[in-house]
Amino acid sequence: MHALDGHYGAVRVEDVYDTGIDDLWNACTDPDRLARWIADVDGDLQVGGTFYATFTSTGAGAGRIEACDPPNHLLLVMLPETDDEQQIEAWLTADGDRTRLVVENRRIPLTELHLHGAGWQAHLEDLARSLAGKPSIWNTRWNELSPVYKTMQIV
């Protein structure tokens, strides 16, 4: 978690998954697979397109796809052109037979940063669970992680 200015910050999380880059890209972009670990998504899923997402975390709203470079890079703007606008950016990198995923969520109010940090860690853990055919336990993990993230320093 790091501050961007006096009001907003960013959360950056990463993990390495036991699957190839094309499979992980599919898990991060296919609506059926997204629904298993992070969000129900519907809409125009191409660059410049708008979509609506309902996250496992209960957050919901419109988004826009700003950049898409399969299978390596995705940039989304959530709640575009509102006071609550945020960016979510993902980078995928092949690591042998495995794939590294880095996600950064920017423009989060500093007072909420720890909640989003815990949430993103729980989401990435759910992605691993999804790849293994297991169900989401997002809420349980978020409740466990939130107090831990609250004690972490924002740099």
Backbone torsions as a table, in degrees:
resi	resn	phi	psi	omega
1	MET	NA	132.0	176.8
2	HIS	-144.1	151.7	179.3
3	ALA	-79.9	140.8	173.5
4	LEU	-97.5	-31.4	177.3
5	ASP	-161.6	-161.0	-178.3
6	GLY	-75.5	-7.0	-175.6
7	HIS	-122.5	-30.9	-172.2
8	TYR	-125.7	156.5	178.3
9	GLY	-142.0	-172.7	-179.6
10	ALA	-138.2	151.5	174.0
11	VAL	-116.0	132.4	177.4
12	ARG	-126.6	123.5	179.6
13	VAL	-128.8	155.3	176.7
14	GLU	-154.6	157.1	177.0
15	ASP	-157.4	163.7	176.2
16	VAL	-115.3	132.0	-174.2
17	TYR	-113.8	146.9	-179.1
18	ASP	-83.1	57.7	176.8
19	THR	-155.0	160.8	179.1
20	GLY	-72.2	163.6	-175.7
21	ILE	-62.8	-37.3	-179.2
22	ASP	-66.9	-39.7	177.9
23	ASP	-66.6	-42.1	179.8
24	LEU	-67.2	-39.5	175.9
25	TRP	-57.3	-45.0	179.3
26	ASN	-61.4	-41.3	178.7
27	ALA	-64.4	-25.2	-178.6
28	CYS	-95.0	-6.2	-175.5
29	THR	-131.6	-19.6	-179.7
30	ASP	-83.1	123.7	-176.2
31	PRO	-54.5	-39.8	179.6
32	ASP	-63.6	-40.0	-179.8
33	ARG	-77.3	-35.5	176.2
34	LEU	-59.1	-37.8	-178.3
35	ALA	-63.5	-21.8	-179.1
36	ARG	-77.5	-20.9	-173.6
37	TRP	-136.3	-19.4	-176.6
38	ILE	-140.8	-42.4	-172.7
39	ALA	-164.7	149.1	165.4
40	ASP	-85.1	127.4	-174.2
41	VAL	-128.3	137.0	178.1
42	ASP	-147.0	140.0	176.5
43	GLY	142.5	-155.7	-176.8
44	ASP	-89.3	97.2	-171.7
45	LEU	-94.9	61.0	173.8
46	GLN	-141.3	165.7	-178.2
47	VAL	-56.0	129.8	-177.4
48	GLY	88.4	-12.2	-178.7
49	GLY	-78.0	155.1	176.2
50	THR	-109.4	149.6	-178.3
51	PHE	-142.6	170.0	174.9
52	TYR	-123.5	133.4	-178.6
53	ALA	-125.9	136.9	170.6
54	THR	-117.0	109.8	-173.1
55	PHE	-81.9	153.6	173.1
56	THR	-52.5	-33.3	-178.8
57	SER	-73.6	0.0	-178.9
58	THR	81.6	-6.6	172.6
59	GLY	-67.7	150.0	-180.0
60	ALA	-152.3	153.6	175.6
61	GLY	162.8	176.4	-179.9
62	ALA	-79.2	153.6	176.1
63	GLY	-144.6	167.3	177.7
64	ARG	-135.2	138.7	177.1
65	ILE	-86.6	114.3	-178.2
66	GLU	-90.1	-37.7	-178.6
67	ALA	-149.8	144.5	178.9
68	CYS	-150.8	111.8	179.8
69	ASP	-126.5	82.4	-176.2
70	PRO	-61.7	141.6	-5.6
71	PRO	-101.8	34.9	-170.4
72	ASN	-113.9	-28.3	-169.2
73	HIS	-148.6	137.8	176.6
74	LEU	-142.2	133.2	177.2
75	LEU	-129.2	122.5	179.4
76	LEU	-117.6	147.4	169.4
77	VAL	-113.7	119.0	178.5
78	MET	-96.9	142.3	-178.2
79	LEU	52.3	51.4	-175.8
80	PRO	-60.2	146.5	178.5
81	GLU	57.5	31.9	172.9
82	THR	-124.1	170.0	176.7
83	ASP	-66.2	-19.8	-178.1
84	ASP	-98.5	12.2	-178.1
85	GLU	-54.8	135.2	176.6
86	GLN	-136.0	159.5	173.8
87	GLN	-112.9	139.6	171.8
88	ILE	-123.3	121.3	-177.7
89	GLU	-124.7	137.2	-179.3
90	ALA	-129.1	139.5	175.7
91	TRP	-126.1	131.9	177.3
92	LEU	-116.5	136.7	-179.1
93	THR	-136.8	128.0	176.8
94	ALA	-65.6	140.5	178.9
95	ASP	-137.7	77.1	-172.6
96	GLY	68.5	-128.0	176.8
97	ASP	-84.2	-1.3	-177.5
98	ARG	-108.8	173.8	179.5
99	THR	-138.8	133.3	175.2
100	ARG	-92.5	131.5	175.1
101	LEU	-116.8	126.8	174.1
102	VAL	-118.6	128.6	178.3
103	VAL	-124.1	133.2	174.5
104	GLU	-126.4	127.3	176.7
105	ASN	-110.7	116.8	-174.7
106	ARG	-113.0	153.3	177.1
107	ARG	77.4	42.3	175.6
108	ILE	-94.1	133.8	175.6
109	PRO	-55.1	135.7	-177.1
110	LEU	-54.5	-35.1	-178.7
111	THR	-68.2	-15.8	-178.8
112	GLU	-109.6	0.7	-172.0
113	LEU	-58.7	-42.1	-178.4
114	HIS	-64.8	-33.8	179.1
115	LEU	-67.1	-39.4	178.3
116	HIS	-73.2	-35.4	176.4
117	GLY	-60.5	-48.1	177.5
118	ALA	-62.5	-40.3	-179.3
119	GLY	-64.1	-44.7	179.6
120	TRP	-67.6	-37.5	175.7
121	GLN	-61.8	-43.9	178.8
122	ALA	-63.5	-38.5	177.3
123	HIS	-62.2	-46.3	-179.1
124	LEU	-67.0	-33.9	173.5
125	GLU	-65.4	-39.2	177.1
126	ASP	-65.6	-32.8	175.4
127	LEU	-60.4	-45.4	177.5
128	ALA	-61.4	-41.7	178.0
129	ARG	-62.2	-42.8	179.9
130	SER	-61.6	-43.2	179.2
131	LEU	-62.0	-28.0	179.1
132	ALA	-91.6	4.6	178.8
133	GLY	79.1	18.8	-179.2
134	LYS	-102.9	154.6	-178.4
135	PRO	-77.7	162.8	177.1
136	SER	-66.0	141.4	170.1
137	ILE	-128.1	34.1	-172.5
138	TRP	-52.3	-51.3	-174.2
139	ASN	-61.1	-43.3	178.8
140	THR	-60.4	-48.1	-179.0
141	ARG	-66.4	-39.9	179.9
142	TRP	-61.5	-42.2	178.0
143	ASN	-63.9	-34.9	177.9
144	GLU	-73.2	-39.3	-173.3
145	LEU	-83.6	-28.4	-175.0
146	SER	-55.7	-46.0	178.8
147	PRO	-64.2	-32.4	178.6
148	VAL	-67.1	-47.3	-179.5
149	TYR	-65.7	-30.2	178.9
150	LYS	-63.3	-28.8	-179.6
151	THR	-84.9	-11.0	-177.3
152	MET	-77.5	146.3	179.8
153	GLN	-81.2	139.8	172.6
154	ILE	-89.1	124.2	-176.8
155	VAL	-100.1	NA	NA
